[in-house]
C-alpha cells in the first residue's frame, strides 16, 4: 500500500475519535480561537527574512527516527532567532512523532507564522488547527479532490487561516483555486521516496502568478535555495536538513548565514 494511503486511512479513524473526545464547541473555547493569525504569505515574502520555513519533525515513515530529543521551546525560538521566516510543526503522532502540544508550545514562545503540518481530511481538523494557535494549514492535493480543496480552503479562510496547498506533479495543478495562498511543491516522490528539487523547477512556470511558491523536501544547501529563487520560489520548507543535527536551531543559523553571504556576493557581482 502507498504509505500516504495508509496514513490517510489511519487519520480518518483518528479524527473520528477526536470528534468524540474534543467536540467543536470545546475547541471554539480555546484562547487562540478569536486571535488574529499571522500571515505566512507575508512573512515568506518579507525581504528582511530568509524565506526558510523551518520544520520541527521527530521522525518520518521514510527516514525513521530523525531526532528523538526535541525541545520545541529551544528549537522554535532558535529557528526564529536564526532568521527563519516561519515555523512548520508536525502534529501527526503515529507516523511523525508530533503532537498538538508541540504547536501550542511553539505558539507560546514565538510571534511568527506557524504552519500546522498534518494530513487534513476533515474540516474538524481546520477548527482544531485554529484552536491550537496555527496560522496556516496544509492541504495535500494527492489525498483530496479539487472540490474538497476548494471547500476546505474557503472554510480555512473563514477562520482567518491561510492555506498551503501541496502538489507533487503537473496532474495536481488543477487543485489550485483562488482561495489557496501558497503552493508547495513536494520534491519527494510518494511511491519511491526519491527526492529531486528539479520537481519544483519543472513545475514553477505552471503555477499561476500571484500565488506564493514554496519548495518542500530535498533542500540540502544554500545553493539549492539560490537556484530555486531563480525560478520564482520564495519559500523553502526545510526539516530533515536541520533536525538531523543534535542542535537543529544551530544548523538552521549556519544555513541562513551562509545563504546571506552567497546572496551578498551575488549582489555585489551584479
C-alpha positions as CSV (number, residue, x, y, z in Angstrom):
1,X,0.0,0.0,0.0
2,X,1.2,3.5,-0.8
3,X,2.3,5.0,2.6
4,X,0.2,8.1,2.0
5,X,-3.0,6.0,1.6
6,X,-2.1,4.2,4.8
7,X,-1.6,7.4,6.7
8,X,-4.9,8.8,5.4
9,X,-6.9,5.7,6.5
10,X,-5.3,6.0,9.9
11,X,-6.0,9.7,10.1
12,X,-9.7,9.3,9.3
13,X,-10.2,6.9,12.2
14,X,-8.1,9.2,14.5
15,X,-10.3,12.2,13.6
16,X,-13.5,10.4,14.4
17,X,-12.1,9.6,17.8
18,X,-11.1,13.2,18.4
19,X,-14.5,14.4,17.5
20,X,-15.9,12.4,20.3
21,X,-13.3,13.4,22.8
22,X,-13.0,17.1,21.9
23,X,-16.2,18.4,20.4
24,X,-16.1,21.5,18.2
25,X,-17.8,23.6,20.9
26,X,-14.9,22.8,23.2
27,X,-12.3,23.7,20.6
28,X,-14.0,27.0,20.0
29,X,-13.4,27.9,23.6
30,X,-9.7,28.0,23.1
31,X,-7.7,31.1,23.9
32,X,-6.5,31.2,20.3
33,X,-9.8,30.9,18.6
34,X,-10.6,34.6,18.4
35,X,-7.0,35.8,17.9
36,X,-5.8,37.3,14.6
37,X,-3.4,34.8,12.8
38,X,-0.1,36.0,11.4
39,X,0.2,35.8,7.6
40,X,2.5,33.1,6.4
41,X,2.4,34.5,2.9
42,X,3.5,38.0,4.0
43,X,6.4,36.6,6.1
44,X,7.7,34.4,3.4
45,X,7.7,37.4,1.0
46,X,9.5,39.7,3.5
47,X,12.8,40.9,2.2
48,X,14.4,41.0,5.6
49,X,13.7,37.3,6.1
50,X,15.3,34.2,4.5
51,X,12.2,32.5,3.1
52,X,13.1,29.5,5.2
53,X,10.1,27.7,6.8
54,X,11.9,25.7,9.5
55,X,10.3,22.5,10.5
56,X,10.2,20.5,13.7
57,X,10.0,16.8,12.9
58,X,10.9,13.9,15.1
59,X,10.6,11.1,12.6
60,X,9.1,10.1,9.3
61,X,8.0,6.9,7.5
62,X,10.9,7.2,5.0
63,X,13.7,8.1,7.5
64,X,12.5,6.5,10.7
65,X,13.7,8.3,13.9
66,X,15.3,11.6,12.9
67,X,15.7,13.4,16.2
68,X,14.0,11.9,19.3
69,X,15.4,14.5,21.7
70,X,13.3,17.5,20.8
71,X,12.9,20.7,22.9
72,X,10.2,22.6,20.9
73,X,10.8,25.7,23.0
74,X,14.5,25.8,22.3
75,X,14.3,24.8,18.7
76,X,11.4,27.1,17.7
77,X,13.0,30.1,19.4
78,X,16.3,29.3,17.9
79,X,14.9,28.9,14.4
80,X,13.3,32.4,14.6
81,X,16.4,34.0,16.0
82,X,18.4,32.4,13.1
83,X,16.2,34.4,10.7
84,X,13.6,31.8,9.6
85,X,10.5,33.3,8.0
86,X,8.1,30.9,9.7
87,X,7.8,27.6,11.6
88,X,6.3,24.3,10.4
89,X,5.2,22.0,13.2
90,X,4.3,18.4,12.5
91,X,1.4,17.3,14.7
92,X,0.8,13.8,13.4
93,X,1.7,11.4,16.2
94,X,1.6,7.9,14.8
95,X,3.8,8.4,11.8
96,X,5.8,11.5,12.6
97,X,6.0,11.6,16.4
98,X,4.5,15.0,16.7
99,X,1.5,16.3,18.8
100,X,-0.7,19.3,19.1
101,X,1.2,20.3,22.3
102,X,4.2,20.9,20.1
103,X,2.4,23.6,18.2
104,X,1.0,25.1,21.4
105,X,4.5,25.4,22.8
106,X,5.8,27.0,19.6
107,X,2.9,29.4,19.7
108,X,3.6,30.3,23.3
109,X,7.2,31.3,22.7
110,X,7.0,32.9,19.2
111,X,5.2,35.6,17.4
112,X,5.6,34.4,13.8
113,X,3.5,32.4,11.3
114,X,3.2,28.7,12.3
115,X,2.1,26.1,9.7
116,X,0.2,23.2,11.2
117,X,1.7,20.3,9.2
118,X,-0.7,17.4,9.3
119,X,-2.9,15.3,6.9
120,X,-6.1,17.3,6.7
121,X,-9.1,15.1,5.7
122,X,-11.9,16.8,7.6
123,X,-13.0,20.4,8.4
124,X,-12.8,19.4,12.1
125,X,-9.0,19.5,11.8
126,X,-9.1,23.1,10.5
127,X,-11.0,24.1,13.6
128,X,-8.5,22.1,15.7
129,X,-5.6,23.9,13.9
130,X,-7.1,27.3,14.8
131,X,-7.7,26.2,18.4
132,X,-4.0,25.3,19.0
133,X,-2.7,28.6,17.6
134,X,-1.8,27.7,14.0
135,X,-1.8,30.5,11.3
136,X,-1.9,28.2,8.3
137,X,-2.9,24.7,7.3
138,X,-1.5,22.2,4.8
139,X,-3.8,20.6,2.2
140,X,-2.4,17.8,0.2
141,X,-3.7,17.5,-3.4
142,X,-2.8,13.8,-3.6
143,X,-5.4,12.9,-1.0
144,X,-8.1,15.4,-1.7
145,X,-10.3,16.2,-4.8
146,X,-10.3,19.7,-6.3
147,X,-13.7,20.3,-4.8
148,X,-12.6,19.2,-1.3
149,X,-9.6,21.6,-1.6
150,X,-11.9,24.4,-2.6
151,X,-14.3,23.8,0.3
152,X,-11.6,23.4,2.9
153,X,-9.7,26.4,1.6
154,X,-12.9,28.5,1.9
155,X,-13.5,27.2,5.4
156,X,-9.9,27.9,6.5
157,X,-10.2,31.5,5.2
158,X,-13.5,31.9,7.1
159,X,-11.4,31.2,10.3
160,X,-8.7,33.6,9.2
161,X,-6.2,30.8,8.4
162,X,-4.1,30.7,5.3
163,X,-3.7,27.7,3.0
164,X,-0.6,26.0,1.7
165,X,-1.6,23.5,-1.0
166,X,1.0,20.8,-1.5
167,X,1.3,19.3,-5.0
168,X,3.7,16.6,-6.4
169,X,3.2,16.7,-10.1
170,X,1.5,18.5,-13.0
171,X,-1.7,16.5,-12.7
172,X,-2.4,18.2,-9.4
173,X,-2.2,21.7,-10.7
174,X,-5.9,21.6,-11.2
175,X,-6.4,21.6,-7.4
176,X,-5.2,25.2,-7.2
177,X,-8.1,27.7,-6.7
178,X,-8.5,31.4,-5.7
179,X,-8.6,30.5,-2.0
180,X,-5.1,28.9,-2.0
181,X,-2.5,31.3,-0.6
182,X,0.7,29.3,-1.2
183,X,1.5,26.3,-3.4
184,X,4.2,24.0,-2.1
185,X,5.9,21.6,-4.5
186,X,6.9,18.5,-2.6
187,X,10.1,17.2,-4.2
188,X,9.7,13.8,-2.7
189,X,8.2,11.0,-4.9
190,X,5.5,9.4,-2.8
191,X,6.0,6.0,-4.3
192,X,9.8,5.7,-4.4
193,X,10.6,8.4,-1.7
194,X,13.3,9.7,-4.0
195,X,13.9,13.4,-3.7
196,X,14.8,15.8,-6.5
197,X,14.5,19.6,-6.4
198,X,14.1,19.6,-10.2
199,X,10.5,18.7,-9.5
200,X,10.0,22.2,-8.2
201,X,11.8,23.8,-11.1
202,X,9.8,21.8,-13.7
203,X,6.5,22.9,-12.2
204,X,7.4,26.5,-11.4
205,X,6.2,28.1,-14.6
206,X,2.9,26.2,-14.4
207,X,1.9,27.6,-11.0
208,X,-0.4,30.7,-11.5
209,X,1.3,34.1,-10.9
210,X,0.2,35.8,-7.7
211,X,0.5,32.6,-5.7
212,X,3.5,32.3,-3.4
213,X,5.6,29.3,-4.4
214,X,7.2,27.1,-1.8
215,X,9.7,24.3,-2.4
216,X,9.5,21.3,0.0
217,X,11.9,18.5,0.8
218,X,15.3,17.8,-0.6
219,X,16.8,21.2,0.0
220,X,20.3,20.4,1.3
221,X,22.3,23.6,0.8
222,X,22.0,27.4,0.4
223,X,22.9,26.9,-3.3
224,X,19.7,24.9,-3.7
225,X,17.8,27.9,-2.3
226,X,19.6,30.3,-4.7
227,X,18.7,28.1,-7.7
228,X,15.1,27.8,-6.6
229,X,14.8,31.6,-6.2
230,X,15.8,31.9,-9.9
231,X,12.6,30.0,-10.7
232,X,10.3,32.2,-8.6
233,X,10.3,30.3,-5.3
234,X,10.1,32.5,-2.2
235,X,9.5,29.8,0.5
236,X,11.7,26.9,1.3
237,X,10.4,24.3,3.8
238,X,13.3,22.6,5.4
239,X,13.0,20.0,8.2
240,X,15.3,16.9,8.0
241,X,18.3,19.0,6.9
242,X,18.1,20.8,10.3
243,X,16.6,18.1,12.5
244,X,19.4,15.6,11.8
245,X,21.7,17.8,13.8
246,X,21.7,17.5,17.6
247,X,21.0,21.3,17.7
248,X,18.7,21.9,14.8
249,X,18.4,25.6,15.5
250,X,22.2,26.0,15.2
251,X,22.2,24.1,11.9
252,X,19.5,26.5,10.7
253,X,21.5,29.5,11.8
254,X,24.6,28.3,9.9
255,X,22.4,27.6,6.8
256,X,20.8,31.0,6.7
257,X,24.1,32.8,7.5
258,X,25.7,31.0,4.5
259,X,22.7,31.8,2.3
260,X,23.0,35.5,3.2
261,X,26.8,35.5,2.4
262,X,26.2,34.0,-1.0
263,X,23.4,36.5,-1.8
264,X,25.6,39.4,-0.8
265,X,28.4,38.1,-3.1
266,X,26.0,37.7,-6.0
267,X,24.5,41.2,-5.4
268,X,28.0,42.7,-5.4
269,X,28.7,41.0,-8.7
270,X,25.5,42.1,-10.4
